[in-house]
């Protein structure tokens, strides 16, 4: 549960949408008693969906066919060995496609981010005002996992700090390689001052 929440929060920080949750190896069907057994305890997909608004929660059982085909690199849905597993994977694929189409319909093109001769980093969006950053001010927004900002604070950057390279990271963030060698990743919403 904790790792899933951390993952959701990390993706949220980068403004990457979560399109579904899958509880893998959640249970097994006992051939002797006919009951479902949950060796890792009850799942939390419903609780997570309620707390974080995540869509499409699925539960995948432990099953020898899934294990055998997965270990061999052959998808169980293509092998036709297990109707139940094929049905679950088909539902997952359909839900992911549906969620991705929603994200794509509402997607705004990424902003153009450039370091210009005036010494500022400019962020220009299609539908909004341009935003500018002094390199030191943007660097101060870096939340690099390399530093915890308490016991291990980052060293202060040099006063003449500049971006050496600015490159997109998917549709949601940019990577900046700074003149002092530090690397930062900024979600576009941070760059737009949101």
N, C-alpha and C positions, 0 to 999 in steps of 0.2 A: 504494500500500500504506500509506504513512505517513498519508495523509489519511483512509483508512478506519479505521485504528487510532485516530486522534484522534477521529473521529466516534463510534466505539464507546465510547471512554473518556468522552467528553462525555455520551453518553446514560446510561452507567453511573453517572456522578456524579449525574445527575438521577433515577436509578432508572427510566429509561424503557427498556422491553425492546426488544431488536433482534429483529425477527421474520423477517429474511431478509437475504441479501446478493445483489446483482446486479452482475455485471461487464458493463457496457454497452459495446457496440462492441468486444468482446474480440478478434474475429477476422473474417476474411472467407474465403469459399470461392472459390478461384481456378478460373475456368471453363476455363482453358487446361491447367493441370496436375492439377486435381482435388484439390488439397491444401488444408488449412486453414492460413492464415497469420495469425500473431499479431503485428501491427505494434508493439504496445506491450509485447511480452514475454509470458511466461507469467503467467497469473492467479495470485492468491494466496488464492482463496476457501477451498480446503481447509486451507491453513496457518492462516488466520484462524479457521476453524471449530474447528480443533484447539486453538489457543491460547486462544480466547475463548469457546468453547462456543456459537457462534452457529449457528442452524439454517438450513436451506434455502438452499443456494448455487446460483445460476443464472448461465449465461453466455448473453449475447445477442450474436449476430453483427452485423456491419455488413451491411446489405442495403438495396438501393435502395427496396424497398417500405416498409420500416420508416421510412426517412428521409423519403420522400415523404408518407406518411400522417401521421407525427409533425409535420412542418413545416406541414401543413395543419390540424392540430388534430383529425384524425380517427383514432381508434385502428385499427390494422391488423387487430385481431381482429374489429372490426365491419365492415370493408370486405371481408374474405374474400380479399384479394389474395395472401396468402402463407400457405400451410398450415403451414410450419415455424415462422414467427413467431407465428402464432395459437396453435400448440401450446405454445410456450415461455411466452407470456404467460398462457395458461390454467393451466399448471403453477405459475407464480409466484403467480397469484391464489389458486389452491387451497391452496398452502402457506402463504400469508399468512393466509388465513381460518382454517386449522387452528391456526396459532401464536397468532393473536389469541384464538381460543376457549380455548386452554390458559391464556393470560394472564388472560382474563376469569373462568374457573372458579376460579383461585387468587387473584383480586384481593380485597384487603381494602378496605373503604370508606375514603376519605381521612379523616384526622383533622379535628376541628374545631379551628381555631386562632383565638384571640381575645386581644385586649389588654384586661385587666380593671382595675377600679378599684384593685386592690391594687398596681398598677404592674408587674405581671408579664404575660408572654405565655404563655398556657396552651395546651397541646396535649393534646387528649383523643381517645383512640382508642376504638373499639368494644370491642376485645378485650385491651386492655392498660392499664397504669396511666397516669394523667395526668402530664405533664411540664411544668415551668414554667421560664421563662427570664427573667432580667433583660435588658432591652433591650440594654444594652452587651455582655453576654456573648454574646447571639445575634449581634449585629452583628460581633463578633470572629470568628465562623465564616464570614463572607462571603468568598467567593472570586471576587469580581468581576473580570472580564477587564479592567476599566478600570485596575487596578493590578497590578503584578507583585510587589509586596511586598518587593522587593530594592532596585532602583535607583529605583523609583517607588512608594514606600509610600503607602498611603492616609493622608489627614490624620486626626488623632484626632477621634472624634466628640465632640460636647458632652456634658457630664456629665448633662444633663437630656434626653437622647435618648429619643424615643418613636416608635412606629410611627404614621404618619398614616393608612395604608391597608394592609390585609392582604387579598390576593385569591388564589384558587387559580390555578395554571398547569397545566392538564390534571389528570390523576389522580396526579401524581407530585411536585408541588412547589407552593410558594406564592411570591408576590412581595410584598415589603415595601417600601413607600415610607416612608422615614424622615423625621423632622422637620427634618433638615438637608439634605434633597433627594436624598440617596443612595438608590439602588434596589438591593435585594438579591433574589436568588432562592435559596431553600433547598429541597432535596429533603426530603420528609417523613421519611426515615430520619435525616437530620441533626436535625430537630426532635424526633424521638423519642429522641435521644441515642444512636443506634446507630453 
